[in-house]
Amino acid sequence: MKYVQRNTNIEAFFLNMGENTFNPLLLNQQNLKFFLNELLIAEQTKMNTVKKVGMVNRGVNPF
C-alpha cells in the first residue's frame, strides 16, 4: 500500500475527472493506466508508527 499526501498529482487527477475527493470507483479501463502512472510518480509518505507504551509487561510483577 502506498500513502500519498493530499494536494498531489493524485488529487489533481481526480479533480480533472470532476471529483472533489479521491473516488476509486470512477476508475475504468481507460483511465486506470493513467492513474497507475501518476501513482508510480507520486512520492510515498512515511507514516510514523506510535510505539505502544505500557502494554508490554502489563500484569507482570517481577520478584
Backbone torsions as a table, in degrees:
resi	resn	phi	psi	omega
1	MET	NA	142.4	-178.7
2	LYS	-118.7	127.8	177.0
3	TYR	-98.0	130.3	-178.1
4	VAL	-127.3	136.8	178.1
5	GLN	-64.7	159.1	173.3
6	ARG	-70.7	168.1	-179.2
7	ASN	59.5	42.0	176.6
8	THR	-115.5	-173.6	179.3
9	ASN	-66.6	-21.0	176.8
10	ILE	-68.6	-44.1	177.6
11	GLU	-65.8	-39.7	178.0
12	ALA	-63.6	-35.1	178.0
13	PHE	-59.6	-46.6	-179.3
14	PHE	-74.2	-30.8	175.0
15	LEU	-64.0	-38.3	177.0
16	ASN	-66.1	-25.2	177.1
17	MET	-84.1	-4.1	178.4
18	GLY	95.5	10.9	179.6
19	GLU	-103.8	145.6	177.2
20	ASN	-89.2	-17.9	-177.7
21	THR	-132.8	169.6	176.2
22	PHE	-65.6	120.0	-178.2
23	ASN	-137.8	88.4	-176.1
24	PRO	-67.5	-12.4	178.5
25	LEU	-68.1	-18.3	179.2
26	LEU	-80.8	-10.8	-177.5
27	LEU	-72.2	134.1	175.9
28	ASN	-131.6	-172.5	-175.4
29	GLN	-61.6	-34.2	-177.4
30	GLN	-72.7	-47.6	-174.1
31	ASN	-93.7	-7.4	178.9
32	LEU	-64.7	-39.0	179.0
33	LYS	-61.7	-44.0	178.7
34	PHE	-66.5	-39.4	178.8
35	PHE	-62.8	-44.6	-179.9
36	LEU	-64.5	-36.0	175.6
37	ASN	-64.1	-42.6	177.9
38	GLU	-64.5	-37.9	-179.9
39	LEU	-67.6	-37.1	177.0
40	LEU	-65.9	-35.8	-179.0
41	ILE	-74.2	-33.3	-174.8
42	ALA	-62.0	142.5	179.3
43	GLU	-80.0	132.8	-179.2
44	GLN	-76.2	139.2	177.6
45	THR	-96.6	132.2	177.8
46	LYS	-87.2	129.8	178.6
47	MET	-93.7	130.9	176.8
48	ASN	-77.9	123.2	176.8
49	THR	-92.0	132.4	-178.1
50	VAL	-90.4	125.5	179.2
51	LYS	-74.9	132.4	178.9
52	LYS	-72.8	119.6	-178.5
53	VAL	-101.5	135.3	176.3
54	GLY	85.6	3.3	-178.5
55	MET	-102.2	-8.5	-172.8
56	VAL	-73.8	-53.2	-175.1
57	ASN	-113.8	36.6	-177.8
58	ARG	-68.7	130.5	177.8
59	GLY	83.2	2.8	-179.6
60	VAL	-100.3	125.2	177.7
61	ASN	-108.8	103.8	179.4
62	PRO	-71.7	145.1	-179.8
63	PHE	-97.7	NA	NA
